[in-house]
Structure formats: structure tokens, C-alpha cells
Amino acid sequence: MKVLVAILFFGMILIQFFPINKENPKPTPEMDFLNIKSTPSKTANIIRESCYGCHSNETNYPWYSNVQPIGWFLKDHIDEGRMKLNFSTFATYEPKRQAHKLAESREMVEKREMPLNSFVLGHPEAELTDAERAEIIRYFKFIEDDTRLLNDLPPEK
């Protein structure tokens, strides 16, 4: 038993020498969702607080990201979030993809699947009130409809 505890202890120390890369990609304001859609500041603040931690290139890593394996989990989660939707590069998406991502985002906020409970646990400021949730849903729907109209795209099925 002592050997197992010693192995686990030294293993935990050893993995601390393999930190995550916390460097965010260079900011691209000309491609950022909030900028290209001229999002009102109140709505932009809600989206920034609740979504940008995982779905943008503006991640602020918390202190506990320095502790492994927690940092590895966070980095993997952030990379996956950016892969699925990155508000920092939203302008690079084709209009059809933009509309689809907005529909998906709206649906996930409606179903209370976003922001993730695990994210809110470490970032209580990201928790949405009912009014904030309604504002994001309304805004995403408005921008989705506008994108579809301007690009002659059919409604989401």
C-alpha cells in the first residue's frame, strides 16, 4: 500500500512538469462575431462572459489550470469548444455555417446546455439569469434570421 501511495505521489509531482500551452492565438477583431455583427454592448457583455471563455481566442486561464491533470482537461475542453464554434474567427465561416452555428448556439442556450455547468462552477459570472438567457436567445435568433435573409438561405430544419 505504501508503495502505491508513493508511486501516486511522485506521479502527481512528475506530471506538473508538463504544463499546458496557455498562449491564445493573435486577436483578429475584424473577424470577431461581436464586431462584425455590431452587437449592442449589453448583449456583447453577456456573450463575452458566458461564451468567450471556451468559444473564442480570448480565454483567460484560471490559476488552477497550472495544476495537472486539471490543466490538461481544461485545455482539451477549450480546444474542443473552439473547434465547434470560435467567435473570434466567425467571419471566416460561410453564411450557411454562420446561420447553422447560431441556430445550434440558440438551441443549446434554450436547453440550458450552455454555458456548461463545469464552466460556471469555475466562473460564476458566466451563469445566465433568465433575462440574460432570453436576451442571448433573442439575439442569436435575430442574427441567424438576418444572415439567412441576406444570403437567401432556407430556414433551419
ZIFEN-V135073 format. One record per residue. N is the residue number from 0. PSI is psi in whole degrees, -180 to 180 (NA if undefined). OMEGA is omega in whole degrees, -180 to 180 (none if undefined). Layout:
n: {N/N}
psi: {PSI/PSI}
omega: {OMEGA/OMEGA}
This chain:
n: {0/1/2/3/4/5/6/7/8/9/10/11/12/13/14/15/16/17/18/19/20/21/22/23/24/25/26/27/28/29/30/31/32/33/34/35/36/37/38/39/40/41/42/43/44/45/46/47/48/49/50/51/52/53/54/55/56/57/58/59/60/61/62/63/64/65/66/67/68/69/70/71/72/73/74/75/76/77/78/79/80/81/82/83/84/85/86/87/88/89/90/91/92/93/94/95/96/97/98/99/100/101/102/103/104/105/106/107/108/109/110/111/112/113/114/115/116/117/118/119/120/121/122/123/124/125/126/127/128/129/130/131/132/133/134/135/136/137/138/139/140/141/142/143/144/145/146/147/148/149/150/151/152/153/154/155/156}
psi: {-42/-37/-43/-44/-41/-42/-45/-43/-50/-33/-43/-38/-44/-43/-14/-16/5/70/166/159/115/9/122/150/155/136/143/76/-29/-10/-4/134/-51/-33/-49/-24/5/52/131/145/-39/-47/-41/-41/-40/-48/-42/-44/-38/-23/-35/-17/-34/-21/40/177/23/33/132/108/131/165/-36/-5/-9/-10/122/142/4/-44/-40/-43/-47/-46/-44/-43/-44/-45/-42/-42/-44/-36/-41/-40/123/105/-25/-22/24/-35/-18/-14/142/152/-39/-42/-39/-50/-43/-44/-37/-41/-45/-45/-46/-47/-41/-35/-41/-42/1/28/-18/144/153/144/-38/-32/-45/-33/-43/-12/75/-24/-16/-12/131/135/169/-39/-42/-41/-46/-38/-45/-45/-48/-44/-47/-40/-43/-48/-38/-50/-42/-43/-43/-44/-48/-24/13/49/144/161/155/137/NA}
omega: {180/180/179/178/180/179/178/179/-179/175/178/177/-178/-177/178/179/179/-178/177/174/-178/-179/177/173/-180/179/178/-176/-179/179/-174/-179/-176/179/-175/180/-180/-177/176/-172/180/180/179/180/179/-179/-180/-179/-172/-172/-169/179/-179/-173/176/175/-178/-178/171/-177/178/-178/-176/174/176/-178/179/13/-180/180/178/178/-180/-179/178/180/180/178/178/178/178/-180/-179/180/178/-180/-180/-180/-174/-179/179/180/173/-178/180/180/176/-179/180/180/177/178/178/-179/179/-179/-179/177/178/-178/-180/176/178/-8/-179/178/180/177/-179/179/180/-178/-175/178/-180/-179/-176/169/178/180/179/178/179/179/179/179/-180/-177/178/179/179/-178/176/180/179/179/179/-180/-178/-176/178/180/178/176/177/180/none}
